[in-house]
Amino acid sequence: MTPSESQIEELRKLERAADKLLSQIADSAEPVSFDTLRTLERIGAAAATIANGAGNPKLLTEQMQTVIQWTDHLDDTSLASEFEKALSRRPLASPWI
C-alpha cells in the first residue's frame, strides 16, 4: 500500500519532533523526565501507526525505529534506566546492541 502525501508529511513532522527532543535531551545536563520519555513514546507510537497502517514499516527512519524499540519497554525499569543513559548520546543507540 502506498502512503498518502499527508501520511508522509506527518511522518516527517514526527521525525523532526523526535530529532529536536533527542537533541535537547542529549545537550542537557539535567536528567530526562518521565514526561519527556512519554512524549517520545507518543511520537514513536504515532509514527508506527502511520507506517503500519500504510503497510510499510520501512517508512520509519532508523532513528524512529530505535525510539520505538526503546519506548516499547518503558515499563521495564532496567531497560528504562538504560534508555535514560542512551539518551545522553547522539545518535541514539539501539537497545539491542
C-alpha positions in Angstrom: 0.0 0.0 0.0 1.3 3.4 -0.9 1.3 6.0 1.8 -0.6 9.3 1.2 1.2 12.6 1.0 -0.4 13.6 4.3 0.9 10.4 5.9 4.4 11.1 4.6 4.3 14.7 5.8 3.1 13.6 9.2 5.9 11.1 9.5 8.4 13.9 8.6 6.9 16.1 11.3 7.1 13.3 13.9 10.7 12.7 12.8 11.6 16.4 13.3 9.9 16.5 16.7 11.8 13.4 17.8 15.1 14.7 16.5 14.6 18.0 18.2 13.7 16.4 21.5 16.5 13.9 21.3 19.0 16.7 20.7 17.6 18.7 23.6 17.9 15.7 25.9 21.5 14.9 24.8 22.6 18.6 25.2 21.1 18.9 28.7 22.9 18.1 31.9 19.5 17.5 33.6 18.1 14.0 33.9 15.4 13.2 31.5 11.9 13.4 33.0 9.3 10.7 32.8 7.0 13.1 30.9 9.7 13.5 28.2 10.0 9.7 28.0 6.3 9.5 27.5 6.4 12.3 24.8 9.0 10.2 22.9 6.7 7.2 23.4 3.7 9.1 21.9 5.8 10.3 18.9 7.0 6.7 18.2 3.6 5.3 18.6 2.1 7.8 16.2 4.8 7.1 13.6 4.4 3.3 13.9 0.6 3.7 13.5 1.1 5.6 10.3 3.8 3.3 8.8 2.0 0.1 9.8 -1.4 1.5 8.6 0.2 2.2 5.3 1.5 -1.4 5.3 5.1 -0.1 5.0 7.2 -0.2 8.2 10.2 0.7 6.0 8.8 4.3 6.0 10.3 4.7 9.5 13.8 6.0 9.8 16.4 4.1 11.7 16.2 6.8 14.5 12.4 6.4 14.7 12.7 2.6 14.8 15.2 3.0 17.7 12.9 5.3 19.6 10.1 2.8 19.2 12.3 -0.1 20.3 13.2 1.8 23.5 9.8 3.2 24.3 8.1 -0.1 23.8 9.9 -1.2 27.1 9.4 1.8 29.4 7.6 -0.4 32.0 10.8 -2.5 32.3 12.7 -0.4 34.9 16.1 -1.7 34.0 15.6 -1.0 30.3 14.1 2.4 31.1 17.2 3.2 33.1 19.4 2.1 30.1 17.3 4.2 27.8 17.9 7.3 30.0 21.6 6.7 29.7 21.4 6.1 26.0 19.6 9.4 25.6 22.7 11.4 26.6 24.4 10.5 23.4 23.6 11.1 19.7 22.9 9.2 17.6 20.6 7.2 19.8 21.8 3.6 20.0 19.6 0.6 19.7 18.7 -1.2 22.9 19.8 -4.5 21.4 23.4 -3.6 20.8 
